[in-house]
Amino acid sequence: MKDYKEEEFLSLSGIQHFAFCRRQWALIHIEQQWNENLRTVEGNLIHENAHDKFFSQKRGDLIVSRGVSIHSRELGTTGECDVVEFYKSEEGIQLQGREETYRVVPVEYKRGQPKTNDIDIMQLTAQAMCLEEMLCCHIDKGYLFYWDIRHRIEVNFEDDYREKVKQLFEEMHQMYDRRYTPKVKRTKSCNACSLKDLCLPVLCKNKSAKDYIEGLIGEES
């Protein structure tokens, strides 16, 4: 895998859009379209609370940092971790200004409940891979915190997850370089998509094809 230049970096949060729907990702990250709905507003509020870059707290053997900027030249991405927790450990890494060594654990905050697919896991795994590259360490696990259940779900960063993240970013870069937006392929997931009205506008609601065509002809005459 090649090393990407900074100007080639893609948004890390985009991997979740991409894994959910290639067309959604292209509409947002290539065509720069976006449409707020209740889900996105709630999600933004949750992340605003987590992304306080001036917040760093030490609790005994634990250091909590919020809004940590991350990147990876191997994946060609940049973004932020909601929270990175550093646990004092003899097998950890040394942090600047501290004599002790710490184990690194990323934590991502999500609205709603745990999903049946792995799109949140892909985002968290990508964050871990960025931190590993930046800090020259190995991270074996992280956590997804779901707002509705107020509970953490542990994620082990298995080789299969890491390989899938690499494949997704490679495909994302290929599509971005081509400026390619996939055609509509409607699925059940479309109903929950924040871009549904932009991606699938209801042009002919309550109209037959005949009525729609006659209407267009009438506008031209």
TORMIGU-219771 format. One line per 10 residues: their letters; for each residue x, y, z of C-alpha. Coordinates in steps of 0.1 Angstrom, whole numbers, plus 2048, in hexadecimal, padded with zeros to 3 digits. Example, Ala and Ser with C-alpha at 12.3 -4.5 7.8 and 13.67 -1.06 7.14 Angstrom:
<recs>
as	87B 7D3 84E  889 7F5 847 .
</recs>
This chain:
<recs>
mkdykeeefl	800 800 800  80E 822 7F7  813 840 80E  7FB 85C 806  803 881 807  7EF 898 81E  7DD 8A7 801  7D0 884 7F8  7C2 87D 81B  79D 874 81D .
slsgiqhfaf	787 879 83B  789 85C 853  765 85F 85D  75C 858 839  764 833 83D  744 82F 850  730 840 833  743 82B 81A  73D 80A 82C  718 813 82F .
crrqwalihi	713 81E 80B  72D 827 7F0  714 83F 7E0  70E 852 801  733 856 806  738 863 7E3  71B 87C 7E7  72A 88A 807  750 888 800  752 88C 7DB .
eqqwnenlrt	733 8A1 7D2  733 8B3 7F3  70E 8AE 7F9  6FF 8AA 81C  6DD 8AA 82C  6D7 8AD 851  6BD 897 862  6B6 88F 887  6D0 873 887  6EC 889 87A .
vegnlihena	6E4 8A6 891  6E3 88F 8B0  704 87F 8A4  715 8A1 8A0  70A 8AC 8C3  719 88C 8D2  73A 891 8C0  73C 8B6 8C9  73B 8AC 8ED  756 891 8E8 .
hdkffsqkrg	76D 8A7 8D2  779 8C0 8EC  79D 8C3 8E2  7A6 8D6 901  79B 8BA 917  7B4 8A2 925  7AF 891 947  7C4 87A 95C  7B2 862 973  7CC 84D 986 .
dlivsrgvsi	7DC 836 96C  7C5 843 950  7C9 861 939  7AA 86B 924  7AF 882 905  792 88E 8EF  791 89A 8CB  7B3 88A 8C2  7BE 893 89F  7CB 874 88C .
hsrelgttge	7D7 86A 869  7E6 84E 855  7FC 851 837  7F8 82C 830  7D2 82F 82F  7D1 852 821  7BA 860 83B  7B6 87A 857  79D 880 872  797 881 897 .
cdvvefykse	791 868 8B3  774 871 8CA  788 864 8E8  7AA 853 8EC  7B1 843 90E  7D4 83C 91A  7D8 821 934  7F8 81E 948  808 7FE 93E  82B 7EF 93D .
egiqlqgree	824 7E3 91A  819 805 90E  82A 822 8FD  83A 841 90C  827 862 908  837 884 904  83E 893 926  837 874 93A  84E 85A 948  834 83E 949 .
tyrvvpveyk	82A 829 92C  805 825 920  7EF 80E 90C  7DA 820 8F2  7B4 81B 8EF  79E 82F 8D7  779 835 8DF  75F 83F 8C6  73D 84E 8D0  71E 845 8BC .
rgqpktndid	6F9 84E 8BF  6DF 832 8BE  6E6 80E 8C5  700 7F5 8B9  6FC 7ED 894  6F8 7CB 884  713 7D3 86B  738 7DD 870  739 801 864  740 80F 886 .
imqltaqamc	75A 7F4 88C  76B 7FF 86B  76D 823 877  77C 81A 899  794 801 889  7A0 81D 871  7A6 834 88F  7BA 819 8A0  7D0 814 881  7D6 839 87F .
leemlcchid	7E1 83B 8A4  7F7 81C 89F  809 82D 882  80D 84E 894  818 840 8B6  82B 821 8A9  817 80A 8BF  7FE 7ED 8BD  7DA 7F2 8C8  7C7 7D2 8CE .
kgylfywdir	7A5 7E0 8D8  78E 7FF 8DA  76B 807 8E3  74B 814 8D3  735 827 8EB  710 828 8E1  6FC 845 8EE  6DA 833 8EF  6E6 817 905  701 82B 918 .
hrievnfedd	718 80D 914  73A 805 905  73F 7E9 8EC  762 7DA 8EB  771 7D6 8C8  78F 7C0 8C2  7A3 7CC 8A4  7A5 7AB 892  7BA 7A6 872  79A 7A2 85E .
yrekvkqlfe	78E 7C5 869  7B0 7D5 861  7B1 7C5 83E  78E 7D1 837  797 7F4 841  7B4 7F4 829  79E 7E7 80D  783 802 814  79C 81E 814  7AC 812 7F4 .
emhqmydrry	78A 811 7E3  781 833 7F1  7A1 843 7E2  79A 832 7C1  777 840 7BF  782 862 7CB  79E 865 7B1  784 85C 796  76A 873 7A6  752 856 7A1 .
tpkvkrtksc	72F 856 7B1  71E 834 7AF  6FB 831 7A1  6DD 82D 7B7  6D8 80A 7C5  6BA 80B 7DD  6BB 7F6 7FC  6A9 7F5 81E  6C5 80A 82C  6BA 828 816 .
nacslkdlcl	69D 830 82E  6B6 839 84A  6CE 84C 834  6D2 872 83A  6D6 877 815  6B7 864 80A  6A5 883 7FC  6C4 88E 7E9  6CD 86B 7DC  6A9 85F 7D5 .
pvlcknksak	694 87E 7D0  66F 877 7CD  669 886 7AA  648 874 7A2  637 86F 7C3  612 865 7BE  617 868 798  617 84E 77D  633 84E 763  619 85A 74A .
dyiegligee	60E 878 75F  633 881 766  63C 881 741  61D 895 737  625 8AE 752  648 8B3 743  639 8B7 720  620 8D1 72D  63C 8E5 73D  64F 8E7 71C .
s	631 8F1 707 .
</recs>
